[in-house]
Structure formats: C-alpha cells, structure tokens
Amino acid sequence: MPEVRTIESHSTAVELFRLLDREPRPSAENSPWVMANMVSTLDGRAALNGRSGRLGGPLDRAMFQAIRALADVILVGAKTVRVERYGPIRLSAGLQEARRESGRTPLPTLAVLSGSLELPEDTGLFDAPERLHVLTGSSTPEADRRALTAIGVAVEPLAGVRSAAEEATETLARSGAPMILTEGGPGLLGALLASQSLDELCLTLAPRLVGAGLALLDRPDLDPDRWTMARAWAAEDDLFLRYLRPV
C-alpha cells in the first residue's frame, strides 16, 4: 500500500494534472482505459442536499478539474446531467495548454448516456454541440435523434445486446477515445463495475457525515473484489484515493 502523501491545499489544477498525468495507465490494445472520479462522505453518501458538487472544498474542485483534463471523453448518465446541471466541459486556459503539451486536444468531449433523450436545454449543454456525444437506446424516437443530429450533436444508438454502459465505452473507444472518464452517477458506476469495464477509481473522501441521501454505489450483485490502492494523498481533512481494478 502506498504511503499517504500530503499535498498543499493551494495546489492548482495544472499542478495536480501534471502529477496525475505521470501515473501509468496501460490500456489494452483496442481497449480504452476507463476511470471514474467520485466523491463520498465518510458514511458512503455521494451527495449533499442532492448535489455531489456541494461535498468538496476548493482543493477538491481543483482535483476535479485536473482529473477531467486527463480524459479524452467524459461519460455521464443523463440523470446526473440533469441533477448536477451539466453544461459543456470547460477547462482553464492553463489546463488547455497543459493538455496540448501532453498531446491531447484542448478540451475533452462530453458523452451522455440517455435512454429517453430528456436532456436539459437551459444549462448551456448544447452550446458546444461538436463536443457533445449522446448514446441512447435504439428504441428512442428517430425524430428526437434527428433533432439532436441537426444541431451538430453526434448521436449513437446502442445495440442493446449487452449493458448500455459496456456498449457505450466500446462505442466511444471506436470513435478514438483511449481514455474515458465517468463522473457517475451511482447507477452508471455500478453498471461499469458489473461489466468489469472500470480500470481505475479516483475517490475523494470528504470529512462529512450526512446520515442519509444518495449512496455512492447501490449494486448488491457485484463481486466483492479487492481493489489495489495506487495513490493516497491528504490535504487538511480530505483524502484523495486512487484504486486500480484487480488483475
């Protein structure tokens, strides 16, 4: 197990990105590296007053941006997009430059997994349609899919042969995304774990006890695998943990 390393609470997102980008992530041939970034209270809750973004402090927000900057695509469930009020993925000029230096495009693409295509129109989600990818079931109305395509959104109907989460990661990999990050919600995280599609879990442990609310994970059928800790950083009372899937 790695030693717990103390990081400065004033670390910038660019500094954190450069540290995170040094970590090995050996994706298999023709297979993406799939990682998740989640935040949890000490009692395993993933939200405060319904929103996960209210759990962390300033350093957690910097870490959130730094982990986003690692990804080619950020995959999110439609419910999380609605609850957390997602717009287009935005990064600071410094993070965009750091991505360019590392051989990435300036900004990642946002991919939304939606069974109904009920997506918010008042959050700016469609302001950058060229960086929005919607994955949906083949049974969604063709007119709704065409409406999104007409404004420049890439819409991909999934076959429905396997779990939507598994098919989504494979579809995104075929479109040229070697590193996929999911930010949840818990249902998508559970589906990725159940299909053994998740390679890495980044978990911020927030020093709060809230007693009730949305659980980090609610999937009773998962195998109780023991994951390997690859990083443990502490900043004041927060813990930033990195776990790798057992091989």
C-alpha positions in Angstrom: 0.0 0.0 0.0 1.4 3.5 -0.9 2.2 5.9 1.9 -0.2 8.8 2.4 1.4 11.8 0.8 0.5 15.4 2.0 -0.3 17.8 -0.8 -0.6 21.6 -0.4 -4.2 22.8 -0.1 -3.3 25.7 -2.5 -2.2 23.3 -5.3 -3.5 24.4 -8.7 -5.4 22.2 -11.1 -2.5 22.5 -13.6 0.0 21.3 -10.9 -2.3 18.4 -10.0 -2.9 17.5 -13.6 0.8 17.2 -14.3 1.2 14.9 -11.2 -1.7 12.8 -12.2 -0.6 12.5 -15.8 2.6 10.8 -14.7 0.7 7.8 -13.3 0.8 4.7 -15.6 -2.5 3.8 -17.3 -1.7 0.9 -19.6 -4.8 0.4 -21.7 -5.0 -2.8 -23.6 -4.8 -2.9 -27.4 -8.1 -1.6 -29.0 -9.5 -1.1 -25.5 -9.9 2.2 -23.6 -8.7 3.0 -20.1 -11.9 3.7 -18.2 -11.7 5.6 -15.0 -14.2 7.1 -12.6 -14.0 10.1 -10.3 -16.4 10.2 -7.4 -16.7 11.9 -4.1 -18.1 10.3 -0.9 -18.8 11.3 2.6 -17.4 9.2 5.5 -20.7 7.3 5.6 -20.7 6.5 1.9 -23.0 9.2 0.6 -22.4 10.7 -2.8 -24.4 14.0 -2.4 -25.2 16.8 0.0 -28.7 18.2 -0.5 -28.9 16.3 -3.7 -25.7 17.6 -5.3 -22.3 15.9 -5.3 -20.6 19.3 -6.0 -21.5 20.5 -2.6 -19.4 17.9 -0.7 -15.9 19.1 -1.6 -13.9 22.2 -0.9 -11.6 24.3 -3.1 -8.9 21.7 -3.5 -11.5 19.0 -4.4 -12.7 21.3 -7.1 -9.2 21.8 -8.4 -8.7 18.0 -8.3 -12.0 17.5 -10.2 -10.8 19.8 -13.0 -7.3 18.1 -13.1 -8.9 14.6 -13.4 -11.2 15.9 -16.2 -8.2 17.2 -18.0 -6.8 13.6 -18.2 -9.7 12.3 -20.3 -10.5 12.2 -24.0 -14.2 11.7 -23.2 -16.2 12.3 -20.1 -19.1 9.8 -19.9 -22.1 10.8 -17.7 -25.6 9.4 -17.1 -28.5 11.6 -18.1 -29.9 11.8 -14.6 -26.6 13.2 -13.3 -26.5 15.7 -16.2 -30.0 16.9 -15.1 -29.3 16.9 -11.4 -25.8 18.4 -11.5 -26.8 20.9 -14.2 -24.1 19.9 -16.7 -23.1 22.3 -19.5 -20.2 21.9 -21.9 -16.9 20.7 -20.4 -14.8 23.8 -19.7 -11.2 23.9 -18.6 -9.0 26.9 -17.7 -6.6 28.2 -20.3 -3.7 26.7 -18.2 -5.2 23.3 -18.3 -5.9 23.5 -22.0 -2.3 24.4 -22.6 -1.1 21.6 -20.4 -3.3 19.2 -22.4 -1.8 20.4 -25.7 1.7 19.9 -24.3 0.7 16.3 -23.5 -0.5 15.6 -27.0 -4.2 16.0 -26.2 -6.9 18.2 -27.7 -7.6 21.4 -25.7 -10.9 20.1 -24.4 -12.5 16.7 -23.8 -15.8 15.6 -25.3 -18.9 15.1 -23.1 -20.8 11.9 -23.7 -24.2 11.5 -22.2 -25.8 8.0 -21.8 -29.6 8.6 -22.1 -32.5 6.2 -22.6 -35.1 8.9 -23.1 -33.1 11.9 -24.6 -34.6 14.1 -21.9 -31.7 16.5 -21.6 -31.7 20.0 -20.1 -31.9 22.9 -22.5 -31.3 25.7 -20.0 -27.8 24.8 -18.8 -25.8 25.5 -22.0 -25.4 21.8 -22.6 -25.9 22.3 -26.4 -23.6 25.4 -26.6 -20.8 23.3 -28.0 -22.6 20.5 -29.9 -19.4 19.5 -31.7 -18.1 18.3 -28.3 -21.3 16.5 -27.2 -21.9 12.8 -27.9 -25.2 11.2 -27.0 -25.5 7.5 -26.6 -29.1 6.1 -26.5 -31.1 3.0 -27.0 -32.2 2.0 -30.5 -35.9 2.4 -29.4 -35.7 6.1 -28.8 -37.8 8.1 -31.3 -36.0 8.7 -34.5 -37.4 12.3 -34.7 -35.7 13.1 -31.3 -32.4 11.6 -32.6 -32.6 13.6 -35.8 -33.3 16.8 -33.9 -30.0 16.5 -32.0 -28.1 15.5 -35.1 -29.5 18.6 -36.9 -27.7 20.9 -34.4 -24.4 19.0 -34.6 -24.6 16.5 -31.8 -23.2 13.1 -32.5 -26.0 10.6 -31.6 -25.2 6.9 -31.4 -27.9 4.3 -30.9 -26.7 1.3 -28.9 -27.5 -2.2 -29.9 -28.8 -3.3 -26.5 -27.1 -6.7 -26.7 -25.1 -6.1 -23.5 -25.3 -3.4 -20.8 -25.6 0.1 -22.0 -22.5 1.1 -20.0 -20.4 -1.6 -21.6 -21.6 -0.8 -25.1 -21.1 2.9 -24.5 -17.4 2.6 -23.6 -16.8 0.3 -26.6 -18.5 2.8 -28.9 -16.5 5.7 -27.6 -13.3 3.7 -28.0 -14.1 3.0 -31.6 -14.6 6.8 -32.1 -11.0 7.4 -30.9 -11.1 7.8 -27.2 -8.3 5.9 -25.5 -9.1 7.4 -22.0 -12.7 7.6 -20.8 -13.7 9.2 -17.5 -17.1 8.8 -15.8 -18.4 11.1 -13.1 -21.4 8.9 -12.4 -23.9 8.8 -11.2 -24.0 5.8 -9.0 -26.1 3.7 -11.4 -23.6 4.2 -14.2 -20.7 3.5 -11.9 -22.4 0.3 -10.8 -23.0 -0.8 -14.4 -19.4 -0.3 -15.3 -18.2 -2.3 -12.3 -20.7 -5.1 -13.0 -19.4 -5.4 -16.6 -15.8 -5.2 -15.4 -15.3 -2.2 -17.7 -13.8 0.1 -15.0 -10.0 0.2 -14.6 -9.5 2.9 -12.1 -11.5 4.6 -9.4 -10.5 8.0 -8.1 -12.3 8.7 -4.8 -12.3 11.8 -2.8 -13.2 11.1 0.8 -14.9 14.2 2.2 -14.8 14.7 6.0 -18.6 14.8 6.5 -21.3 12.6 7.9 -24.7 13.3 6.4 -26.7 10.2 7.5 -28.9 9.8 4.5 -29.1 10.5 0.8 -27.7 9.2 -2.4 -25.4 6.3 -1.9 -22.0 6.2 -3.7 -23.0 2.7 -5.0 -26.1 0.6 -4.7 -25.4 -2.6 -6.6 -25.9 -5.8 -4.5 -24.9 -8.2 -7.3 -21.3 -7.0 -7.5 -18.5 -9.5 -6.9 -16.7 -8.3 -3.7 -13.3 -7.9 -5.4 -10.4 -6.3 -3.5 -9.1 -3.3 -5.4 -5.4 -2.2 -5.2 -4.6 1.3 -3.8 -2.2 3.1 -6.1 -2.3 6.6 -4.5 -3.2 8.2 -1.3 -3.0 12.0 -0.9 -4.1 14.0 2.1 -4.9 17.7 2.2 -6.1 19.0 5.5 -9.0 16.7 6.3 -9.7 15.4 2.7 -8.3 12.2 1.3 -7.7 11.7 -2.5 -7.5 8.0 -3.2 -6.7 6.1 -6.4 -7.6 2.4 -6.8 -7.0 0.0 -9.6 -9.1 -3.0 -10.7 -7.6 -6.3 -9.6 -6.0 -8.3 -12.4 
